[in-house]
Amino acid sequence: MRPGLYEREQRANLAYIPFIVVLFLAGCVFGYFVVFPMALHFMLHLNTILHIQTTIGITEYFHFLMQMTLPFGLFFEMPVLVLFLTRLGLISPVILSKVRKYAYLILFIIAGVIAPPELSMNILVTLPLIMLYEISIVISRIVCRKLGKDEK
């Protein structure tokens, strides 16, 4: 027996692990196949415009790769985070719906920070984050109904 959790709670938490892993990997795949190539192309194109000789070492390449993929793995965990916070009663679908416009603004700012400064890249990065936010609201509603809580 592990301290702090009953056996049924341990089983319930273990059920979420596959979803957590799948969402993290989906975020990393999105970062690797969508964001990373576009960001690398942008950076190399910027160097040719500025007439700068580009030499990329393996260390810099992998550092840049990690900076482009790992944040997306973490951002794609948003539905799981919302699920846990809803189960704890800290947030509700009504709250998430009321702060939607502020959440969109924050997601757009986050996308602007982690993506290259190009509008198409910013939009390309923001759209999946907005979709994850909307999925999180749906998950929060489902959890509230399942637990028999008001959606306030």
Steps between C-alpha positions, in 0.01 A plus 500: 500500500627846410455779751249774429279318249243228534524208261202618290661847473825343383312305231311814393823695465667220304214515248608854400862411423437381142312824420777709653765320296299516176429873539863576583623303199238666276627840610861401437408362157319825414801699614743278311316464169321834477664769710865395497546483120326834451698663780828362367416616149411845635827529691712384205312727260550794736875431499514506119308829490744653747797344314618312806699179463307223674673213672284281717669253730330186620469642852327816380277298267377269776464788745281684249309178429425452870392863533250446218361158596488468879279805564239356266512169684422690818232723344321196360452383861242779552193267485647271766583797723147635461360155578690485830418859595131440426499182708654698787231765461747780429360583156177438315381514140313823576819666624693372197230636268490838673877553470517367144596831336779556754617142456514550123706815548740318734529207257572742215773666710648162594502401132674827418771426754571141398456539123712707263376857448297427192120540495430174320713309751328674789157405366615145424618459859200675657230293327588165665526673838153650455364161394653343812338772713160426347552125550588579861167678548315196363698269728422725796126480420517121476683473832249731672206295370666174598570625852150648528634848564350825381689643207552827688 
